[in-house]
Amino acid sequence: MGFFSKKQKVDNNALFKDKYKTINQLSMQAHQEGDFQIKESLLALIVKEYETLLEYIDQGADFDKEHFMALKKNAEKELQSIHEINQDI
């Protein structure tokens, strides 16, 4: 019964850092991608991952929310640009 009674504290800072590392890897992959359909998918995933980062901040991760909101907004703009290119193809 002791297995269920212990509460583990979630380290939002560690989760945040891991997720941000993933975003950076996805960003590098997106910028090197030549296929605009794949690039659009990667950018959509990046935007979604930024939303997760912001949730971690809301849950107590000690990072500048405004900074990451700005990064998310930039990713959204880039996604919109690629989306428009894909619509024209």
VOKEKOL-568056 format. One line per field, with one value per residue: residue number from 1; x, y, z of N, C-alpha, C, O in turn. Coordinates in nm, 4 decimals. Last residue first. Example, Ala and Ser with C-alpha at 12.3 -4.5 7.8 and 13.67 -1.06 7.14 Angstrom:
! residues 2
num: (2:1)
neast: (1.2850:1.3190)
nnorth: (-0.2250:-0.5690)
nup: (0.7080:0.7800)
caeast: (1.3670:1.2300)
canorth: (-0.1060:-0.4500)
caup: (0.7140:0.7800)
ceast: (1.2900:1.3200)
cnorth: (0.0030:-0.3300)
cup: (0.7870:0.7800)
oeast: (1.3409:1.4236)
onorth: (0.1138:-0.3319)
oup: (0.8039:0.8465)
END
This chain:
! residues 89
num: (89:88:87:86:85:84:83:82:81:80:79:78:77:76:75:74:73:72:71:70:69:68:67:66:65:64:63:62:61:60:59:58:57:56:55:54:53:52:51:50:49:48:47:46:45:44:43:42:41:40:39:38:37:36:35:34:33:32:31:30:29:28:27:26:25:24:23:22:21:20:19:18:17:16:15:14:13:12:11:10:9:8:7:6:5:4:3:2:1)
neast: (0.1278:-0.0035:-0.0026:0.2652:0.2797:0.1162:0.2743:0.4918:0.3646:0.2760:0.5215:0.6174:0.4276:0.4763:0.7335:0.6751:0.5192:0.7113:0.8743:0.6919:0.6623:0.9156:0.9185:0.7126:0.8125:1.1144:1.0987:1.0579:0.7505:0.4829:0.2789:0.3404:0.5561:0.4195:0.2758:0.4843:0.5554:0.3236:0.3501:0.5755:0.4600:0.3066:0.5120:0.6304:0.4292:0.4341:0.6906:0.6547:0.4685:0.6197:0.8199:0.6688:0.6053:0.8518:1.1556:1.3944:1.5063:1.6430:1.4482:1.3638:1.5917:1.5994:1.3534:1.3966:1.5909:1.4408:1.2487:1.4122:1.4864:1.2395:1.1951:1.4012:1.3268:1.0763:1.1518:1.3054:1.1057:0.9263:0.9403:0.6996:0.7349:0.5309:0.3838:0.2922:0.0887:0.1365:0.3173:0.2065:0.0805)
nnorth: (2.6188:2.7864:2.6533:2.6664:2.9363:2.9361:2.7808:2.9467:3.1534:3.0176:2.9468:3.2003:3.2713:3.0764:3.1471:3.3936:3.3033:3.1638:3.3762:3.5136:3.3294:3.3347:3.5927:3.5770:3.3931:3.2919:3.0295:2.8014:2.6323:2.6349:2.6133:2.8019:2.6680:2.4569:2.6013:2.6815:2.4310:2.3754:2.5671:2.4695:2.2476:2.3727:2.4802:2.2395:2.1342:2.3221:2.2743:2.0181:2.0752:2.2453:2.0674:1.8962:2.0772:2.1580:2.0088:2.0699:2.1465:2.3046:2.4003:2.1647:2.0967:2.3114:2.2652:2.0226:2.1079:2.2923:2.1211:1.9646:2.1593:2.2097:1.9690:1.9812:2.2144:2.1348:1.9302:2.0834:2.2533:2.0802:1.8017:1.6977:1.4895:1.2168:1.0750:0.7559:0.5690:0.3556:0.2017:0.1199:-0.1196)
nup: (-5.3792:-5.2109:-4.9730:-4.9032:-4.8389:-4.6139:-4.4419:-4.4110:-4.2662:-4.0371:-3.9239:-3.8624:-3.6702:-3.4760:-3.3995:-3.2818:-3.0670:-2.9221:-2.8464:-2.6835:-2.4812:-2.3800:-2.2666:-2.0792:-1.8904:-1.7965:-1.5487:-1.3480:-1.3321:-1.2443:-1.4206:-1.6105:-1.7228:-1.8414:-2.0328:-2.1960:-2.2997:-2.4474:-2.6451:-2.7712:-2.8930:-3.0890:-3.2437:-3.3300:-3.4912:-3.6940:-3.7924:-3.9005:-4.1027:-4.2645:-4.3481:-4.5027:-4.7058:-4.8071:-4.7953:-4.6744:-4.3490:-4.1795:-4.0132:-3.8872:-3.7377:-3.5617:-3.4322:-3.3038:-3.1209:-2.9723:-2.8617:-2.6956:-2.5127:-2.4006:-2.2663:-2.0752:-1.9359:-1.8284:-1.6573:-1.4793:-1.3773:-1.2547:-1.1057:-0.8805:-0.6059:-0.5341:-0.2544:-0.1514:-0.1699:-0.3332:-0.1853:0.0495:0.0000)
caeast: (0.1910:0.0226:-0.1331:0.2086:0.3581:0.0758:0.1403:0.5099:0.4334:0.1784:0.4268:0.6907:0.4428:0.3453:0.7121:0.7628:0.4590:0.5962:0.9291:0.7443:0.5441:0.8727:1.0191:0.7025:0.6968:1.0466:1.1492:1.1127:0.8861:0.5897:0.2806:0.2208:0.5789:0.5172:0.2037:0.4095:0.6509:0.3582:0.2334:0.5850:0.5573:0.2400:0.4146:0.7070:0.4691:0.3109:0.6606:0.7509:0.4349:0.4971:0.8556:0.7308:0.4983:0.7720:1.0159:1.3661:1.4141:1.7214:1.5224:1.2713:1.5428:1.7123:1.3773:1.2945:1.6237:1.5597:1.2076:1.3404:1.5903:1.3048:1.1043:1.3949:1.4555:1.0869:1.0618:1.3684:1.2237:0.8848:1.0399:0.7331:0.7290:0.6571:0.3702:0.3999:0.0734:0.0433:0.3504:0.2936:0.0000)
canorth: (2.5112:2.8345:2.6756:2.5363:2.8850:3.0137:2.7358:2.8189:3.1798:3.0805:2.8435:3.1190:3.3523:3.0828:3.0164:3.3874:3.3917:3.0918:3.2695:3.5784:3.3668:3.2144:3.5535:3.6705:3.3594:3.4153:3.0864:2.9352:2.6377:2.6654:2.5151:2.8235:2.7945:2.4288:2.5314:2.7840:2.5084:2.2918:2.5725:2.5961:2.2262:2.2935:2.5698:2.3344:2.0632:2.3049:2.4028:2.0399:1.9827:2.2946:2.1862:1.8448:2.0076:2.2552:1.9812:2.1276:2.0688:2.2314:2.4981:2.2393:2.0055:2.2871:2.3898:2.0314:2.0045:2.3372:2.2290:1.9025:2.0921:2.3162:2.0074:1.8701:2.2080:2.2495:1.9014:1.9761:2.3104:2.1511:1.9066:1.7106:1.6275:1.2648:1.1743:0.8546:0.6788:0.4576:0.2416:0.2360:0.0000)
caup: (-5.4606:-5.3465:-5.0373:-4.9395:-4.9513:-4.7317:-4.4784:-4.4810:-4.3932:-4.1273:-3.9654:-3.9595:-3.7923:-3.5398:-3.4620:-3.3995:-3.1673:-2.9779:-2.9305:-2.8043:-2.5584:-2.4502:-2.3656:-2.1922:-1.9729:-1.8367:-1.6727:-1.3245:-1.3881:-1.1507:-1.3124:-1.5283:-1.6516:-1.7355:-1.9261:-2.1234:-2.2184:-2.3324:-2.5568:-2.6975:-2.7853:-2.9848:-3.1801:-3.2484:-3.3698:-3.6163:-3.7293:-3.7922:-3.9934:-4.2024:-4.2700:-4.3805:-4.6336:-4.7321:-4.8287:-4.8048:-4.4327:-4.2789:-4.0937:-3.9737:-3.8403:-3.6531:-3.5066:-3.4087:-3.2195:-3.0460:-2.9527:-2.8067:-2.5912:-2.4774:-2.3749:-2.1712:-2.0065:-1.9179:-1.7693:-1.5568:-1.4436:-1.3754:-1.1296:-1.0221:-0.6528:-0.5863:-0.3609:-0.1633:-0.0748:-0.3796:-0.3218:0.0534:0.0000)
ceast: (0.0860:0.0786:-0.1152:0.0723:0.2996:0.1518:0.0923:0.3751:0.4489:0.2405:0.3265:0.6005:0.5124:0.3513:0.5776:0.7451:0.5431:0.5324:0.8170:0.8031:0.5871:0.7419:0.9703:0.7988:0.6870:0.9346:1.0618:1.1802:0.9334:0.7311:0.3996:0.2170:0.4606:0.5470:0.2971:0.3262:0.5785:0.4569:0.2592:0.4665:0.5795:0.3334:0.3451:0.6122:0.5457:0.3411:0.5322:0.7219:0.5273:0.4568:0.7329:0.7672:0.5514:0.6536:0.9261:1.2222:1.3829:1.6340:1.6072:1.3464:1.4521:1.6685:1.4918:1.3141:1.5248:1.6004:1.3264:1.2986:1.5268:1.4168:1.1686:1.3090:1.4567:1.2143:1.0714:1.2830:1.2925:1.0022:1.0071:0.8304:0.7771:0.6378:0.5098:0.3720:0.1811:0.0365:0.2621:0.3291:0.0850)
cnorth: (2.4286:2.7265:2.7167:2.5499:2.7518:2.9674:2.8074:2.7640:3.0524:3.1075:2.9003:3.0072:3.2714:3.1626:3.0135:3.2559:3.3915:3.1746:3.1900:3.4746:3.4323:3.2354:3.4341:3.6327:3.4495:3.3849:3.2056:2.9904:2.7830:2.6643:2.5339:2.7303:2.8237:2.5545:2.4985:2.7224:2.6121:2.3638:2.4905:2.6131:2.3547:2.2717:2.4965:2.4294:2.1556:2.2332:2.3966:2.1700:2.0016:2.2056:2.2412:1.9606:1.9555:2.1922:2.0692:2.1089:2.1417:2.1563:2.4312:2.3346:2.0792:2.1986:2.3736:2.1554:2.0073:2.2363:2.2769:2.0071:2.0270:2.2592:2.1147:1.9066:2.0967:2.2406:2.0108:1.9395:2.2058:2.2137:1.9746:1.8264:1.6313:1.4068:1.2165:0.9476:0.7862:0.5791:0.3569:0.2884:0.1263)
cup: (-5.5306:-5.4375:-5.1839:-5.0064:-4.9990:-4.8555:-4.6053:-4.5256:-4.4752:-4.2641:-4.0647:-4.0129:-3.9015:-3.6705:-3.5344:-3.4743:-3.2960:-3.0894:-2.9976:-2.9003:-2.6895:-2.5252:-2.4480:-2.3041:-2.0956:-1.9360:-1.7104:-1.4502:-1.3847:-1.2039:-1.2183:-1.4069:-1.5599:-1.6547:-1.8101:-2.0106:-2.1341:-2.2412:-2.4299:-2.6029:-2.7049:-2.8652:-3.0647:-3.1741:-3.2752:-3.4851:-3.6468:-3.7180:-3.8736:-4.0847:-4.1970:-4.2887:-4.5003:-4.6587:-4.7420:-4.8488:-4.5627:-4.3781:-4.2005:-4.0653:-3.9384:-3.7689:-3.6056:-3.4952:-3.3355:-3.1523:-3.0354:-2.9098:-2.7149:-2.5647:-2.4625:-2.2918:-2.1105:-2.0014:-1.8751:-1.6781:-1.5305:-1.4498:-1.2625:-1.0370:-0.7977:-0.6369:-0.4042:-0.2803:-0.0866:-0.2888:-0.3693:-0.0843:0.0000)
oeast: (0.1193:0.0770:-0.1988:0.0356:0.2864:0.0950:0.0343:0.3632:0.4219:0.1758:0.2960:0.6028:0.4718:0.2878:0.5662:0.7421:0.4881:0.4961:0.8268:0.7838:0.5261:0.7145:0.9824:0.7642:0.6561:0.9606:0.9493:1.3029:0.8575:0.8245:0.4159:0.1592:0.4786:0.5614:0.2586:0.3082:0.6075:0.4438:0.2217:0.4812:0.5999:0.2900:0.3275:0.6307:0.5270:0.2854:0.5231:0.7281:0.4824:0.4158:0.7421:0.7482:0.4858:0.6061:0.9244:1.1721:1.3493:1.6830:1.6402:1.3118:1.4622:1.7043:1.4820:1.2940:1.5642:1.6403:1.3133:1.3115:1.5817:1.4389:1.1543:1.3459:1.5074:1.2103:1.0741:1.3351:1.3334:0.9985:1.0536:0.8057:0.8813:0.5381:0.5954:0.3406:0.1627:-0.0170:0.3098:0.3666:0.0386)
onorth: (2.3346:2.7411:2.6868:2.4659:2.7277:2.9600:2.7446:2.7073:3.0514:3.0867:2.8367:2.9766:3.2738:3.1258:2.9547:3.2534:3.3894:3.1210:3.1538:3.4840:3.4093:3.1656:3.4330:3.6400:3.4018:3.3545:3.2188:2.9973:2.8751:2.6926:2.4575:2.7640:2.8652:2.5484:2.5107:2.7839:2.6286:2.3583:2.5308:2.6674:2.3489:2.2770:2.5523:2.4555:2.1496:2.2672:2.4592:2.1748:2.0009:2.2553:2.2793:1.9535:1.9695:2.2478:2.0566:2.1855:2.2602:2.1079:2.4934:2.3481:2.0587:2.2231:2.4173:2.1512:1.9959:2.2749:2.2994:1.9851:2.0339:2.3054:2.1117:1.8785:2.1154:2.2573:1.9834:1.9202:2.2355:2.2260:1.9326:1.9361:1.5755:1.4392:1.2477:0.9034:0.8970:0.6825:0.4465:0.4046:0.2308)
oup: (-5.6028:-5.5597:-5.2692:-5.0886:-5.1190:-4.9644:-4.6939:-4.6342:-4.5953:-4.3667:-4.1656:-4.1322:-4.0177:-3.7694:-3.6420:-3.5974:-3.4061:-3.1940:-3.1148:-3.0215:-2.7939:-2.6229:-2.5705:-2.4220:-2.2049:-2.0525:-1.6623:-1.4578:-1.4149:-1.1288:-1.1231:-1.3036:-1.4454:-1.5326:-1.6938:-1.9056:-2.0156:-2.1189:-2.3198:-2.4934:-2.5836:-2.7501:-2.9564:-3.0552:-3.1536:-3.3807:-3.5412:-3.5952:-3.7589:-3.9797:-4.0803:-4.1673:-4.3971:-4.5596:-4.6196:-4.9312:-4.5620:-4.4802:-4.3014:-4.1827:-4.0594:-3.8841:-3.7203:-3.6165:-3.4516:-3.2622:-3.1557:-3.0303:-2.8248:-2.6766:-2.5847:-2.4058:-2.2211:-2.1233:-1.9951:-1.7880:-1.6428:-1.5722:-1.3685:-0.9869:-0.8319:-0.7015:-0.3215:-0.3908:-0.0364:-0.3286:-0.4388:-0.0996:-0.0459)
END
